[in-house]
Amino acid sequence: MAALKEIKVRIASVGSTLKITSAMKMVASAKLHRVQAESEALAAYEWQLASITGSLFRFAGEQELPIPLTQPHGALRRAVVVAVASDGSLCGGFNAEAIRQLEHTIEALRGEGFEQIEVWPVGEKMAAYLRKSGYRSDESFRTLAGHPSYAGAVGMADRLMNSYVAEEVDRVVLVHNHHLSMSRQLPVSETLLPLEPRRDGEETLPDANYLCEPSPRELLGELLPLEIRTRIYGMLLDSATAEHAARTVAMQTASDNARDLLDELRLFYNKQRQQAITNELADIAQSD
């Protein structure tokens, strides 16, 4: 009977776990649909904005350049890496992949000759990893992972742009998980500054013909900061979408495993109970 009680306790425990994972899957799924809708709407806006600035570069011509945000610095002294993970766990390999991509990015920057590399973590998991590893970091924007906002993206973008124009920073790189599908999140690194404009010949650049007033260079002075702010906000939304997708899949897998384990435990319990009844009947028959 002791063994049967232990199995009943285990069944109750697994059942409670199943309720938790199922609830977490529903919450993650609801968050995923909301953030994904925002990310897709912003992606269309970001694409069109980048297309316009790309066309303006073509119209501006080389005589009106350079523009500071697009010009590489001669010396490679200091780089800033904005690395995005999540605030919580239970999302599969989401955080581990982001951290691994950060390590690859830092190694590549060191290989290029950067003397100082500072990491700006976004998300508590990334911030905790950097504190543990001893990297130089700035945690001013770490809360944006759980609450991505355009205002937060603007604050980060403006600070990065000011540092780049003042030549306090020579490279800015973004590291995050890109949402490809429910089952696949791709860790990526992309250079934010110096900004590489879209040029003619790219498939994403439409054949546009704009009349510019004021000059293309003046327009670019207004639009390029907007593009950089939009790219950072898009990165935050993309990472949040990838996180919720990864958590939804992880909780679905955990729920499926819990159901399978429950079926096995119930079957084992019924067999043990049947065996106990059979043994009792045998004892009664022998005593008669």
BELURNOR-V655661 format. One line per field, one symbol per residue. phi: phi as a letter, one per 30 degrees, with the letter a starting at -180 (. if undefined). psi: psi as a letter, one per 20 degrees, with the letter a starting at -180 (. if undefined). A space follows every 50 residues. Layout:
BEGIN
phi: ???
psi: ???
END
This chain:
BEGIN
phi: .ddddddddddddddddddddddddddddddeddddddddddeddddddd ddddddddddiddccccedccdddcccbbcccccbbdcchbicedddddd ddddddddddddjddbbcccdbjddddddddddiddbbcdcdddddbdbd ddddddddddddddddidbcabbcbaccdcadcbbcdbbbdcbddcddce jdddcddcbcccbddedddddcddeddddddddddddddddddddddddd dddddddddddddddddddddddddddddddddddddd
psi: hghhhhhgghghghgggggghgghhgghgghghghhggghghhgggghgh gghghhhghgrhhirqpgiipqqgqngpqppoppbrhrbkkckghhgggg hggggggghhhijphpoppoqophggghghghijqprokhjhiighmpqh ghhggggggggghghikhpippppprppogrhjppopqpppgpqpoqprq iqhiornqoqppobqhhgghhhhghgggghhghhgghgghghghghhggg hgghgghggghgggggggghghghhggghghhgghhh.
END
